[in-house]
Amino acid sequence: MTGEIDLGPMLATLTVTRRPGAYVFIAIPADHDQPSARGVEAMLVEAEGVTVVATVEAAEANGWSHDGRWAWLSLDVHSSLEAVGLTAAFATALAGDDLPCNVLAGYHHDHLLVPIDRADDAIACLDRLRERHSRLPAPETGGDETRDPPDQ
C-alpha cells in the first residue's frame, strides 16, 4: 500500500486544494438507473439508492433536484488507506469550528465537501491544524524531540 501512514508528518504537511465550482448531493432511488452524465464526480451505492455528488451545472442540466451547495476541498497529502487518525484529526478540528463536513476517501487523497459559504473558514481551520503540528525540533536539540501529538 502506498501513501503516508504516520499521522505526524501528514498533519505537519497538510495542505488543501479547492476545486473550482459548486457541488450538490443527489439521492437517486434504488429502482432508477445509475447516472452517467458529465459532471457526476462521485457515486456511492447504498441499499436505499445511489448518492451522487455532481456539479450544480450537471444537476440542473439533468433536472435533478438538490438542496445546498458544497465546496470540494482535497487534502493534498497522499495518505495510505491504512493510515490511522487523519480523518479523526481533521473532523475534530472542523467540528471545533462548527463546520459541517462530508468526506470521500479516494485512493490518493481525502476529499471534503463543506458548505460553500464556509469554504474559506474550513481552509483556515485546516491551515491552523497544520500549523499546530508543523513545529519541528529546534536544531540545537539534536533532533531528539518529537512533534506535538494530535489533538484529542
Secondary structure, DSSP 8 states (H G I E B T S, - for coil): --SB--HHHHHHT--EEE-SS-EEEEEEETTS-----TTEEEEEEETTEEEEEEEHHHHHHTT------EEEEEE-S-B-TT--SHHHHHHHHHHHTT---EEEE-SS-EEEEEEGGGHHHHHHHHHHHHHHH-----GGGTT---------
